[in-house]
Amino acid sequence: MADVKKSPNALKVMLILASFVIITAGMKAASDILVPFLFSIFLSIITSSLLYWLNKKKIPMLVSLLIVILFVLGAVFLLVLLFKSSINDFTQSLPLYQEKLGSLIGLLAKIIGSYGINFSEKQIMEYIDPGAAMRFVSLILTNLKSLLSNAFFIILTVIFIMFEAASMPAKMNSALDGSRFTFAHIEVLMKDINHYMVIKTFMSLATGLLVTLWLSILKVDYPFLWGLLAFIFNFVPNIGSIIAAIPAILLALVQAGYGTAALTAGGYIVFNVGISNFIEPRFMGSELGISTLVVFLSLIFWGWVLGPLGMVLAIPLTMTMKIALSCSEETAWISILLGAAPRKKRGKVKD
């Protein structure tokens, strides 16, 4: 009898795993459409704070929506105008930069050889491949260019989501009338996502502006492009700042030599350490509620499913999954496993 009772649970686990594989395969196949759509959703979450702030100032909802839509239109088109041509120019110049990096590697081989250490250029290239680094940069910029090419789709989606945002709480309350606890739980946790996204956006914007200013002072080519990359990849915990710094440091090395490359790297370290370790925690207030291991694995998973820009969306998507799983008694245990070490509860949600 014990075996019979266990079999439905095993079957349920197998069905969940099979569904997960099918959904993941579908998401990977539809990544070209899914990435702009997901960016639209999270852009809507960020701008909804501005919408509700304007509404609290007793500005009519329709006027508030119009202001937010104009703000989004201006921001997206400014990004397209500023960065699409820079991405094209840099992509076309990639072979030249790669060739210069190769010559620097050859010079490094000669310097090492002068100290009696026999390392050929071919041996060094096996460990330090500038072509691989540049190909990775090209992949990131190609994905970014593709995202900017979908600016019209993103803006249109954000507009429709904004129009629905005002009536969404009432719809959800009516739909979940028999499950008020679930609705209240979602409402509280959605505020956490909104808080995280807004604070992280402002901190990332500060990082991007500082990087742009610093690289402009050092006269490194395409400072606005590297500032945008720093802004985007600041959403990726732990390794995001490294990914954003690699192309700028390599370009500084090729363009101006080791001194400028060292100053570029130093600027990235100061800005990212200062903002991530000192400024951001003061405003963030609380942790993500996700374990460090899950953060790392989510970066790998979403990066594989959605490409390099999926890493930017990794934490918001994982937080959303955690919230969705916590809303059901049957899947709450998975949410607990995804979370950080247990801490004291903030309070009970009203029935």
Secondary structure, DSSP 4 states (H G I P E B T S, - for coil): -HHHHHHHHHHHHHHHHHHHHHHHHHHHHTHHHHHHHHHHHHHHHHHHHHHHHHHHTT--HHHHHHHHHHHHHHHHHHHHHHHHHHHHHHHHHHHHHHHHHHHHHHHHHHHHHHTT----HHHHHHH--HHHHHHHHHHHHHHHHHHHHTHHHHHHHHHHHHHHHTTHHHHHHHHTTT-HHHHHHHHHHHHHHHHHHHHHHHHHHHHHHHHHHHHHHHT-S-HHHHHHHHHHHTTSTTTHHHHHHHHHHHHHHHHH-HHHHHHHHHHHHHHHHHIIIIIHHHHH-S--SS-HHHHHHHHHHHHHHH-HHHHHHHHHHHHHHHHHHHTSTTTHHHHHHHS-S------PPP-
